[in-house]
Amino acid sequence: MSDDVLRLSWDDATSVDRLRGVLAALDAAGGPVSGRVEVAVASPSPRGVRTLLHQHGFRLEGRSRQSRQTASGPADVLHYARLADDPAEGRERFTAVMNSVTPRKRLIAHALVTDAAGRVLLCETSFKADFELPGGIVEPFESPRVGLVRELTEEIGRPLAVGRVLVLDWLPPYLGWEDALELIFDAGMLDADAAAGLVPDGAEIVALHWLEPDAAASAMTPIAGRHLRAALKAREAGESVYLEAGDVIGA
């Protein structure tokens, strides 16, 4: 314990009832006297331990992988914390806790850009062999459209006009990435002068390529190639489509 942090650790030798008593005493005292209370919990933990922490307003802040030895072997440790000025009760406390423990998906926004000849704009990156559509990961609290315009400005030097959504694609786990949602927006057709004015950032994006649709799809990962084809078809049909792992659902 320091001047402003109280640290507790729950393990197999501590009963749920004892933890309940400690937390009840904390609440009876009017909350944390220090600015912050931390609780480290082995995972998996006995039924009721995490629920008890949630009920007392503790938010999940992280996970240390296999950092505690238990009777059944190495275990992850979940790190919970509660601040003195966190909401003490009601809906705001409940939603803040649930926001910390429920799943969060990564959101990606890409743009379909073509030229007058129908060629597709792809980015060659400095960190992988396959090409991809311009765009990237949307930041927290950033709308997909705003995030895409930011990424376009950073990657190709121009904030292109972003139109409607052509594709919503669910992406399964891949190469260490967890699952994600990807949106492909229609960023229109550029004339020769506009296309020539695009410039890669030279760091993340090392080159820009204008490729025929089949060649473009072949230069991408199989899933990305499938959702490129779906985006082109959706643009032509004037519709939006839902995909899972690059495959159109409900067609």
N, C-alpha and C positions, 0 to 999 in steps of 0.2 A: 504493500500500500504506500503510495506517495501522497503529497499534500492534496492532489486533486484527482487521483484515480484510486478506486477500490477494485482489487482484482480477486475474483473467486474462481475456483476450479472444481467442476463436478467430475467425479470418476465412479468406477464400479463400486467402490467402498462406501459411497455416500448414498443414503436412501433418498428416494423421491420426497418422502415426508420431511426429511431434514432440509432439503432444498426449499420445499414449500414454506417451512418455518422461517428460514433465513429471508426469503423474499417477502413474506408477510410482515416480518419485523422491519424490513426496509421500508415498506409502504406505511406501516404504522408510525415510523419516524418522520413521515412526510417526504419520502423519496431520498435519493442519494445526498448525503451531507457533502461528500466530495462532488466535484463537477461531473464525474463519470464513474460508472460501475461496469466492469467487464466480467463476463462469465465464459469460461472455456469448457466446452462439452465434447466428449468423445463421440464419434459417429461411426456406426449406429449406436444410439443410446436407448435405454429402457423406455418403454412406452410412457408417455406423459411428461418426460423431462422437457422436451422442446415446447410442447404445448403450454407447460407451466411458465416457461420464459416468455412465450408470446402473450399469455394472459397478463403478465406483469410488465408489458411494454418494452421488452428487450428486442432490439433489432439485430438481425444477422448482418455481420459486416465482412465476413470472410471465412476461408477454410485453409487450414494447414494440412497438407497431405501427408498421411502416415507419420505424424509427428508425436504420437503417444503409443506406448506399448501397453496392450491390454492382455487379459487372459487368453483371448482368441487370436492374438497377433497384433501387428501394427494397425493403428486406426487413425483416420482423419480426425482433426479437431476443428469444431465449429466455434467461431468467435462471435459472441453476442455482446452488445453494450446498450446501456441506457444513460442518457444525459439528464442532468438536473432540470433542464428546461424543456425536456420532451413533454408532449401532451400527457397529462396524468390519467385521462379517462376519455370515454366516448368514441365517436366514429373516427375522429382524426388520429387517435392513438392506434386504433385497430387497423386502419388503412395504411398507416406508416409502417406498422409491423408486417402486414401482409405484403406490402410493396418490397420489403427486404427479403422475404423468404419464397415468394412465388417466382416461377420461371420468367426469365427475360430473354427475348429473342433478338439476335442481331438483325438490323434492318439495312439493306443495301439498295441503293438507287442507281440505275444505269440509264443511259440515253441511247436510243436508236437514231443515228445520224446517217444520212445518205447524201450522195451527190447527184448531179443531173443525169449521170449514166446509171444510177441505181446501185452504185458501189457503197459498201458499208464501211464506216469509220471504225477502226480498231486501234487499241493502244498496245504497244509493246512495252512491257515493264522491265525494270532492272532486276527483278527478283524471281521471275519464273519464265518458263519457256512458252507457255500458251498465251495467246493474245486475249484481250477482253474489251468489252464496250467501255467507253469513257464513263466515269462515275466512281462511286465507292461507298464506304460505310457512312451511314447517317449518324451524326453526333447526338448525344442525349439532349432531349428537349428541342430538337431541330426537326422541322417537317421534312418529309422525303423530298419534296420539290425544292425547298430551300437548300437542303443538303446537296442535291444534285447540281444545282446552279453553282454552289460553292466549289464542288469537286471539278466541274467543267472549267471554271475559272482557273483553278489551281493546275489542272492537268494539261489543258490545251490552250490556255490563255484567253478564252472568251466565254462570257456567260450567255450561252445560247438560250433562245426562247424555248421553254419546256411546255409541251402540250399535254395531251391526255395520257393516261396509263394504258399501255398496250398489253402488258403481261404482269400478273402477280404469280410468282413462282416460289414454292416451298423448297428449300434446299436441305437435303439430309446432311448429317455429319460427314466431314471430308477433310482428310489430312490434318487432323488435330483440331479443326474448327468444329464447333457445335452447330446445331441446325440453325437456319436463318430464313428470313423472308426477303425476296428480291422483287423490286418493282422496276419495270422497264418503261420509261416514258418516251413518247414520240417527240424528238427534238428537230424534226423536219428535214427538209432537203436544202443543201447549200449549193449556191452557184460556184463557179470556178474560182472567182475572186475571194469569196468567203472561205472556201475550202483551203485555198493557198495561204490564207492568213492565220490558220491554226498553227500553233507552235507547241511542241511537247515541253514539259517543264525541265527536262534534262537531268532530273534526279530520279524520281519514281518512274516517270514516263520517258523512255529513251528514244522512241520513234512513233510516228503515226502512220497507219497504213490504210489505204482505200482499196478494198478487195471486193470482188464479185461475191454474191451471197454464199454460193457453195464453197468457195475458197475461204471465205471468212469463217463459216461454220467449221471447216476442217482445221482451222488454225486455233480454235478454241477447245476447251474441254468438251467431252461429249454432252454433258448436261447444258453447258452454256451454248453450244451449237444448236441444241434442240430448242432452247428458249429464244435464240435469235430467229430461227425459222418461224417460230410461233408469233414473234413480234412482227415480222414482215407480213405474215399472213393476216394478222389482226389489223395492221395498218391498212392493208388493201381492202379488207372487209368492213372497215369502219367499226370495229368492235374491240372489246377487251376480253382477255381469256385468263382462266385460272389454271396453273400448272402445279404438279408435284414432281420434283426431281426432273424437270424438263419435259414431262409428259402432260399433254392437255387432258384435263378432267372434265367430263360432261360433254365432250364433243359428239 
